[in-house]
């Protein structure tokens, strides 16, 4: 299709559609109770478990909660214990490097044989304990998670952006196939496991939001549609890992039994950037039905209906924002983080420099490429064609003289499709600058000036 990515990995799951809607889904017919969300006699002998992601009295439009109906409550588990705290990936050093420089990374050094639990903390501008700000993590996954193992972040919602490869994600609400040029969001506290597709490595970033939740930006005078349309976000359908047997003692005469396996399940939880572990007998994927407004979702970046310059001038990059997290209690219209993207788009403005202006921005900009054309030679463990750059808050950034001259000489009297080279540029803009970890700071080039040389070795 014209406005969807031509994925090399075919979709294998079905989804609900519409971000912000109240959704419901059941893996077995009749598993979802009607009217009464907490009946005494739940179908299939299930237990009711509610997940609340916001204050009980939050406005309806932002009240996030979901009822799950599961074969066994997740209440029954062992004591949490520190997990691999001798490793930097499980007990990272606090971010501490803070200076005005801009940075660039040609690659991120990630250990071989890494799974989803071995992400590297890049930086942070907040505090998970106080639910302020956010953190950035980097991953390069070369292995599936260990059998009967799940992960969850107790710190915040996770915005997952793939630079390359694909992830097969099983969540408590269902399954999602997330491919390069797609993003996914998994709410705080939702348990999930991550597997590769056909063993192909995958790499990218995780923006972990401590404060509030991601939402669609308001459109204002744009009107009722444009940018990222709610209908294009996909939500997983209920998935039950188990079986149903006859049992006359329960409602409907059918009893749900989770596929608990031959050993306990391992639950790895991130709290204040550190990993903790507990075990439980039951599979976390024993949900027969759910309904609510708190759920994982994914989005294909090619579906973004980007606004562009039709006459003259260069508009602000707020027109590229897909998801935002408002900075609550601060100056109006500011955000903890905005996630934006520059996919392929037409540029038609006459007599205008199509290259962005030199810029000093109150927001800090973290920029990296997404490979949307799988025929490009950028697969594998290492980040390519480049890893990222970070523009400091209120520190000038822009293009070098040779690049500037090329754009001055460009004929702008005819429309041209930009960003049509197989890459999508992804951007996180932070209200508060990041403090970098030793790992990120030591691997960076400081005060870089040539973005083309940095990015493509030209």
C-alpha positions as a printed NumPy array, in Angstrom:
array([[  0.   ,   0.   ,   0.   ],
       [  1.091,   3.553,  -0.711],
       [  0.922,   4.855,   2.846],
       [  2.232,   1.86 ,   4.781],
       [  5.759,   0.493,   5.029],
       [  6.691,  -2.303,   2.657],
       [  7.836,  -4.631,   5.424],
       [ 10.101,  -7.573,   4.605],
       [  8.665,  -9.414,   7.617],
       [  4.956, -10.152,   7.064],
       [  2.435,  -9.393,   9.792],
       [  1.194, -12.472,  11.679],
       [ -1.167, -11.006,  14.276],
       [ -4.518,  -9.247,  14.239],
       [ -5.124,  -5.977,  16.086],
       [ -7.695,  -3.573,  17.415],
       [ -7.461,  -0.031,  16.042],
       [ -7.691,   3.411,  17.614],
       [ -5.431,   5.041,  20.205],
       [ -7.366,   6.535,  23.108],
       [-10.423,   4.341,  22.64 ],
       [-11.895,   2.099,  25.307],
       [-11.149,  -1.353,  23.865],
       [-12.197,  -4.865,  24.8  ],
       [-10.974,  -8.248,  23.631],
       [-11.444, -11.887,  24.555],
       [ -9.409, -14.96 ,  23.665],
       [-12.286, -17.309,  24.524],
       [-15.95 , -16.67 ,  23.675],
       [-17.912, -15.333,  26.603],
       [-14.821, -14.667,  28.728],
       [-15.554, -10.947,  29.092],
       [-18.145, -10.177,  31.795],
       [-20.954,  -7.86 ,  30.71 ],
       [-21.83 ,  -4.643,  32.579],
       [-20.307,  -5.682,  35.922],
       [-16.523,  -5.504,  35.618],
       [-15.998,  -7.347,  38.894],
       [-18.546, -10.172,  39.142],
       [-18.431, -12.733,  41.905],
       [-18.656, -15.582,  39.418],
       [-16.244, -14.827,  36.574],
       [-16.511, -16.923,  33.387],
       [-14.036, -19.786,  33.034],
       [-13.194, -19.619,  36.735],
       [-11.05 , -16.508,  36.16 ],
       [ -9.871, -13.886,  38.647],
       [-10.45 , -10.161,  38.074],
       [ -7.284,  -8.055,  38.156],
       [ -7.336,  -4.321,  37.47 ],
       [ -4.312,  -2.352,  36.247],
       [ -4.513,   1.391,  37.026],
       [ -2.142,   3.648,  35.115],
       [ -3.458,   7.006,  36.305],
       [ -5.163,   8.606,  39.294],
       [ -8.643,   7.207,  39.921],
       [-10.147,  10.684,  39.513],
       [ -8.192,  11.711,  36.41 ],
       [-10.332,  13.28 ,  33.632],
       [-12.014,  10.675,  31.46 ],
       [ -9.87 ,  11.484,  28.42 ],
       [ -6.721,  10.689,  30.425],
       [ -8.007,   8.057,  32.846],
       [ -6.007,   4.938,  32.015],
       [ -7.031,   1.602,  33.474],
       [ -7.775,  -1.914,  32.273],
       [ -9.574,  -4.912,  33.747],
       [ -7.989,  -8.285,  33.017],
       [ -9.63 , -11.674,  33.538],
       [ -6.981, -14.301,  34.149],
       [ -6.713, -17.936,  35.088],
       [ -4.493, -17.083,  38.059],
       [ -3.908, -13.719,  39.736],
       [ -0.369, -12.338,  39.444],
       [ -0.543, -11.643,  43.202],
       [  1.068, -15.013,  43.915],
       [  4.844, -14.677,  43.501],
       [  8.065, -14.94 ,  45.481],
       [  9.971, -12.107,  47.161],
       [ 11.747,  -9.693,  44.823],
       [ 15.536, -10.01 ,  44.969],
       [ 18.352,  -8.02 ,  43.281],
       [ 19.142,  -9.509,  39.879],
       [ 22.684,  -9.418,  38.436],
       [ 23.557,  -6.193,  40.251],
       [ 27.231,  -6.852,  39.501],
       [ 26.467,  -6.018,  35.833],
       [ 26.236,  -2.499,  34.409],
       [ 23.112,  -3.472,  32.439],
       [ 21.276,  -4.506,  35.62 ],
       [ 22.657,  -1.879,  38.001],
       [ 23.839,   1.059,  35.871],
       [ 25.938,   3.866,  37.227],
       [ 23.845,   7.04 ,  37.704],
       [ 24.07 ,   9.54 ,  34.825],
       [ 26.397,  12.392,  35.792],
       [ 27.946,  14.013,  32.7  ],
       [ 26.42 ,  17.388,  31.95 ],
       [ 27.957,  20.077,  29.754],
       [ 26.859,  22.327,  26.856],
       [ 28.498,  20.324,  24.063],
       [ 26.717,  18.606,  21.231],
       [ 27.64 ,  14.929,  20.803],
       [ 27.714,  12.307,  18.089],
       [ 28.01 ,   8.525,  18.129],
       [ 29.079,   6.517,  15.094],
       [ 28.137,   3.322,  16.947],
       [ 26.958,   2.145,  20.355],
       [ 29.102,  -0.574,  21.874],
       [ 26.788,  -3.352,  23.06 ],
       [ 27.864,  -6.729,  24.441],
       [ 27.525,  -9.778,  22.203],
       [ 24.825, -12.316,  23.02 ],
       [ 22.445,  -9.764,  24.48 ],
       [ 18.735, -10.138,  25.114],
       [ 16.074,  -7.593,  26.066],
       [ 17.153,  -7.499,  29.713],
       [ 20.621,  -6.212,  28.748],
       [ 19.751,  -2.678,  27.664],
       [ 22.299,   0.072,  28.325],
       [ 21.285,   3.246,  30.129],
       [ 22.17 ,   6.222,  27.92 ],
       [ 21.05 ,   9.139,  30.07 ],
       [ 18.29 ,  10.648,  32.146],
       [ 16.835,  14.018,  33.067],
       [ 14.527,  12.929,  35.868],
       [ 13.927,  10.676,  38.805],
       [ 11.951,   7.45 ,  38.691],
       [ 11.249,   7.626,  42.433],
       [  9.642,  11.065,  42.084],
       [  8.045,  10.293,  38.699],
       [  9.701,  13.243,  37.007],
       [ 11.343,  13.372,  33.577],
       [ 12.479,  10.343,  31.623],
       [ 15.423,   8.1  ,  30.71 ],
       [ 16.866,   6.881,  27.417],
       [ 18.04 ,   3.292,  26.965],
       [ 19.813,   1.633,  24.022],
       [ 19.43 ,  -2.003,  22.992],
       [ 21.023,  -4.347,  20.489],
       [ 19.296,  -7.706,  20.849],
       [ 20.941, -10.812,  19.402],
       [ 19.075, -13.484,  21.383],
       [ 15.577, -14.312,  22.555],
       [ 14.808, -13.867,  26.218],
       [ 15.372, -17.015,  28.249],
       [ 12.428, -19.459,  28.315],
       [  9.651, -18.656,  30.797],
       [ 11.064, -15.196,  31.451],
       [  9.272, -11.859,  31.241],
       [ 10.292,  -8.238,  31.731],
       [  8.485,  -5.207,  33.106],
       [  9.412,  -1.631,  33.924],
       [  8.027,  -0.286,  37.188],
       [  9.64 ,   3.071,  36.347],
       [  7.605,   4.237,  33.377],
       [  5.969,   3.727,  29.994],
       [  8.392,   2.43 ,  27.355],
       [  8.442,   3.971,  23.864],
       [ 10.368,   1.439,  21.767],
       [ 11.862,   2.597,  18.461],
       [ 13.554,   0.059,  16.21 ],
       [ 16.455,   1.186,  14.065],
       [ 16.718,  -2.218,  12.403],
       [ 15.321,  -5.732,  12.755],
       [ 12.045,  -6.93 ,  14.245],
       [ 10.748,  -7.869,  17.682],
       [  8.049, -10.418,  18.484],
       [  6.536,  -9.062,  21.715],
       [  4.098, -11.018,  23.861],
       [  2.315,  -8.864,  26.464],
       [ -0.348,  -9.581,  29.045],
       [ -2.892,  -8.002,  26.666],
       [ -1.728,  -9.876,  23.578],
       [  0.957, -10.15 ,  20.901],
       [  2.573,  -7.488,  18.72 ],
       [  5.006,  -7.861,  15.847],
       [  7.12 ,  -4.684,  15.838],
       [  9.299,  -4.133,  12.779],
       [ 11.816,  -1.518,  11.713],
       [  9.981,   1.717,  10.926],
       [  7.391,   0.865,  13.581],
       [  7.282,   2.11 ,  17.151],
       [  5.624,   0.498,  20.154],
       [  4.558,   1.719,  23.576],
       [  4.224,  -0.604,  26.575],
       [  2.697,   0.927,  29.721],
       [  4.421,   0.937,  33.089],
       [  3.995,  -2.355,  34.941],
       [  2.771,  -4.444,  31.995],
       [  4.714,  -7.705,  31.769],
       [  6.018,  -8.871,  28.424],
       [  8.684, -10.959,  26.737],
       [ 10.709, -10.123,  23.643],
       [ 11.845, -12.596,  20.998],
       [ 13.615, -12.06 ,  17.691],
       [ 12.092, -12.932,  14.336],
       [ 13.978, -15.791,  12.67 ],
       [ 16.991, -15.019,  14.863],
       [ 17.739, -11.704,  13.083],
       [ 19.3  ,  -9.126,  15.483],
       [ 17.379,  -5.99 ,  16.321],
       [ 18.602,  -2.661,  17.703],
       [ 17.103,   0.629,  18.757],
       [ 16.169,   2.841,  21.684],
       [ 13.718,   2.883,  24.577],
       [ 12.408,   6.195,  25.909],
       [ 11.215,   5.414,  29.426],
       [  8.742,   8.049,  30.579],
       [  8.67 ,   8.535,  34.337],
       [  6.163,  11.384,  34.262],
       [  2.65 ,  10.872,  32.9  ],
       [  1.895,   9.024,  29.673],
       [  2.42 ,   9.455,  25.954],
       [ -0.511,  10.906,  24.076],
       [ -1.333,  12.338,  20.671],
       [ -0.612,  16.07 ,  20.315],
       [ -3.582,  18.396,  19.919],
       [ -4.208,  19.471,  16.325],
       [ -5.53 ,  23.003,  16.95 ],
       [ -6.215,  24.84 ,  13.718],
       [ -5.037,  21.85 ,  11.661],
       [ -8.513,  20.445,  12.234],
       [ -9.879,  16.976,  12.9  ],
       [ -7.289,  14.862,  11.083],
       [ -3.649,  14.932,  10.079],
       [ -0.256,  14.064,  11.554],
       [ -0.627,  10.746,  13.436],
       [ -4.266,   9.688,  13.125],
       [ -5.685,   7.663,  16.067],
       [ -7.134,   4.972,  13.765],
       [ -3.653,   4.   ,  12.577],
       [ -2.463,   2.844,  15.997],
       [ -2.764,  -0.902,  16.527],
       [ -3.588,  -2.585,  19.84 ],
       [ -3.064,  -6.312,  20.476],
       [ -5.99 ,  -8.689,  20.845],
       [ -6.277, -10.926,  23.897],
       [ -4.023, -13.979,  23.902],
       [ -4.442, -16.908,  26.299],
       [ -1.517, -19.301,  26.728],
       [ -3.364, -22.305,  28.145],
       [ -6.334, -24.582,  27.708],
       [ -9.983, -24.814,  28.687],
       [-11.318, -27.991,  30.307],
       [-14.77 , -29.118,  31.42 ],
       [-15.56 , -28.347,  35.045],
       [-19.138, -28.286,  36.278],
       [-18.192, -26.323,  39.427],
       [-17.397, -23.057,  37.609],
       [-19.357, -20.539,  35.555],
       [-20.215, -21.822,  32.049],
       [-18.945, -25.274,  33.044],
       [-15.523, -24.474,  31.608],
       [-12.29 , -23.862,  33.535],
       [ -9.271, -22.001,  32.143],
       [ -5.869, -23.479,  32.989],
       [ -2.713, -21.548,  32.112],
       [  0.199, -23.225,  30.369],
       [  2.494, -22.794,  33.347],
       [  5.317, -25.011,  32.045],
       [  7.619, -27.355,  33.894],
       [  9.266, -24.712,  36.104],
       [  8.482, -21.346,  37.66 ],
       [  8.21 , -18.232,  35.54 ],
       [ 10.898, -15.578,  36.068],
       [  9.702, -11.966,  36.301],
       [ 12.477,  -9.373,  35.841],
       [ 11.412,  -5.894,  36.929],
       [ 13.184,  -2.557,  36.513],
       [ 12.869,  -0.221,  39.493],
       [ 14.842,   3.036,  39.673],
       [ 16.96 ,   1.72 ,  36.727],
       [ 17.972,  -1.445,  38.652],
       [ 16.758,  -4.961,  37.887],
       [ 14.938,  -7.155,  40.381],
       [ 13.642, -10.717,  40.038],
       [ 10.835, -12.812,  41.451],
       [  9.265, -16.097,  40.412],
       [  5.702, -17.287,  40.062],
       [  4.079, -20.594,  39.237],
       [  1.597, -19.256,  36.691],
       [  2.285, -17.88 ,  33.231],
       [  1.816, -14.098,  32.966],
       [  0.004, -14.756,  29.683],
       [ -3.072, -16.337,  31.258],
       [ -5.485, -13.497,  30.369],
       [ -8.673, -14.726,  28.705],
       [-10.148, -11.255,  28.253],
       [ -9.565,  -7.582,  29.001],
       [-11.238,  -4.227,  28.587],
       [-10.066,  -0.708,  29.263],
       [ -7.955,   2.24 ,  28.176],
       [ -4.482,   1.144,  29.333],
       [ -2.83 ,  -1.132,  26.772],
       [  0.255,  -1.594,  24.58 ],
       [  0.131,  -0.294,  21.031],
       [  2.241,   0.09 ,  17.9  ],
       [  2.395,   2.464,  14.942],
       [  3.843,   2.361,  11.417],
       [  5.759,   5.619,  10.815],
       [  4.907,   5.599,   7.09 ],
       [  1.277,   6.258,   8.096],
       [  2.285,   9.649,   9.502],
       [  0.391,  12.339,   7.57 ],
       [  3.132,  14.932,   7.639],
       [  2.385,  18.609,   7.076],
       [  4.888,  20.407,   4.881],
       [  5.7  ,  23.855,   3.493],
       [  3.325,  24.617,   0.652],
       [  4.302,  28.216,  -0.193],
       [  7.414,  29.503,   1.574],
       [  9.411,  29.415,   4.813],
       [ 10.335,  26.486,   7.058],
       [  7.813,  25.479,   9.713],
       [  8.735,  24.487,  13.246],
       [  9.41 ,  20.771,  13.864],
       [  6.344,  20.637,  16.132],
       [  4.569,  19.665,  12.884],
       [  6.531,  16.403,  12.938],
       [  5.423,  15.301,  16.418],
       [  3.766,  11.878,  16.617],
       [  3.519,  11.453,  20.396],
       [  4.012,  13.875,  23.257],
       [  4.195,  13.707,  27.036],
       [  3.026,  17.011,  28.525],
       [  5.094,  18.506,  31.31 ],
       [  2.384,  18.598,  33.947],
       [  2.436,  21.395,  36.503],
       [  4.915,  23.469,  34.519],
       [  4.627,  26.183,  31.915],
       [  1.704,  25.447,  29.539],
       [  2.493,  23.799,  26.191],
       [  5.835,  22.362,  27.329],
       [  6.586,  18.642,  27.169],
       [  8.758,  16.224,  29.082],
       [  9.476,  14.706,  25.688],
       [  8.145,  14.975,  22.147],
       [  8.677,  12.094,  19.737],
       [  8.884,  13.235,  16.118],
       [  9.874,  11.663,  12.821],
       [ 10.854,  12.81 ,   9.335],
       [  9.688,  10.181,   6.836],
       [  9.627,  10.609,   3.071],
       [  7.683,  13.76 ,   2.165],
       [  7.255,  16.338,  -0.565],
       [  8.803,  19.79 ,  -0.371],
       [  7.36 ,  22.471,  -2.635],
       [  8.139,  25.889,  -1.098],
       [  9.67 ,  28.341,  -3.572],
       [ 12.495,  30.729,  -2.865],
       [ 13.039,  29.014,   0.475],
       [ 16.047,  27.191,   1.877],
       [ 14.787,  23.621,   2.298],
       [ 17.558,  22.894,   4.75 ],
       [ 16.493,  23.891,   8.296],
       [ 17.844,  27.088,   9.731],
       [ 20.777,  27.174,  12.104],
       [ 19.12 ,  26.699,  15.434],
       [ 19.359,  27.225,  19.162],
       [ 16.528,  25.336,  20.795],
       [ 15.242,  25.436,  24.355],
       [ 14.589,  21.702,  23.913],
       [ 17.47 ,  19.237,  23.688],
       [ 17.377,  17.135,  20.516],
       [ 18.32 ,  13.438,  20.334],
       [ 18.369,  12.302,  16.687],
       [ 18.998,   8.916,  15.076],
       [ 18.151,   7.023,  11.854],
       [ 15.595,   4.284,  11.307],
       [ 16.229,   1.973,   8.357],
       [ 12.904,   1.689,   6.525],
       [ 14.355,  -0.015,   3.436],
       [ 15.56 ,  -3.502,   4.384],
       [ 17.55 ,  -3.797,   1.14 ],
       [ 20.068,  -1.288,   2.519],
       [ 23.211,  -2.92 ,   3.999],
       [ 22.516,  -1.795,   7.567],
       [ 21.369,  -4.973,   9.314],
       [ 23.123,  -6.678,  12.214],
       [ 24.221,  -5.903,  15.738],
       [ 26.082,  -2.631,  15.096],
       [ 24.283,   0.676,  14.669],
       [ 24.448,   1.888,  11.069],
       [ 24.683,   4.073,   9.059],
       [ 25.246,   5.934,  12.337],
       [ 24.022,   5.686,  15.9  ],
       [ 22.85 ,   9.132,  17.012],
       [ 23.655,  12.739,  17.727],
       [ 22.579,  14.93 ,  20.617],
       [ 22.205,  18.688,  20.252],
       [ 22.634,  20.622,  23.478],
       [ 19.908,  22.911,  24.784],
       [ 20.408,  26.468,  23.419],
       [ 23.675,  25.375,  21.748],
       [ 23.848,  26.24 ,  18.021],
       [ 23.489,  23.36 ,  15.573],
       [ 23.086,  23.152,  11.818],
       [ 24.924,  22.223,   8.617],
       [ 28.49 ,  22.742,   7.479],
       [ 29.475,  25.093,   4.66 ],
       [ 29.631,  22.493,   1.879],
       [ 26.214,  21.081,   2.754],
       [ 24.785,  24.59 ,   3.062],
       [ 26.144,  25.51 ,  -0.368],
       [ 24.574,  22.41 ,  -1.961],
       [ 21.143,  23.419,  -0.678],
       [ 21.576,  27.053,  -1.752],
       [ 22.237,  25.854,  -5.308],
       [ 19.231,  23.486,  -5.324],
       [ 16.412,  24.406,  -7.715],
       [ 13.409,  24.976,  -5.427],
       [ 11.031,  25.882,  -8.24 ],
       [ 10.007,  22.236,  -8.65 ],
       [  8.564,  19.844,  -6.032],
       [ 10.918,  17.185,  -4.739],
       [ 10.442,  14.194,  -2.478],
       [ 12.852,  14.408,   0.446],
       [ 13.915,  11.674,   2.877],
       [ 13.344,   9.144,   0.108],
       [ 16.646,   7.315,   0.599],
       [ 15.443,   4.424,   2.767],
       [ 15.933,   6.176,   6.097],
       [ 13.517,   7.828,   8.499],
       [ 14.987,  10.338,  10.922],
       [ 13.615,   9.942,  14.446],
       [ 13.817,  12.727,  17.012],
       [ 13.269,  12.93 ,  20.735],
       [ 13.076,  16.49 ,  22.058],
       [ 13.525,  16.856,  25.827],
       [ 12.403,  19.807,  27.918],
       [ 15.252,  19.194,  30.396],
       [ 18.734,  18.262,  29.122],
       [ 20.011,  14.737,  29.667],
       [ 22.736,  13.777,  32.069],
       [ 24.788,  11.096,  30.295],
       [ 26.145,   7.88 ,  31.745],
       [ 29.858,   7.052,  31.588],
       [ 29.073,   4.551,  28.833],
       [ 27.389,   7.164,  26.637],
       [ 29.763,  10.026,  27.432],
       [ 32.989,   8.089,  26.847],
       [ 31.794,   6.785,  23.487],
       [ 30.832,  10.206,  22.114],
       [ 32.585,  12.743,  19.938],
       [ 32.07 ,  16.197,  21.452],
       [ 31.301,  19.453,  19.677],
       [ 30.866,  17.835,  16.272],
       [ 30.258,  20.144,  13.296],
       [ 29.827,  17.973,  10.21 ],
       [ 26.624,  15.98 ,  10.398],
       [ 27.111,  14.379,   7.002],
       [ 30.627,  13.241,   7.89 ],
       [ 29.404,  12.069,  11.276],
       [ 26.463,  10.214,   9.837],
       [ 27.658,   8.696,   6.598],
       [ 31.429,   9.093,   6.574],
       [ 31.355,  11.529,   3.68 ]])
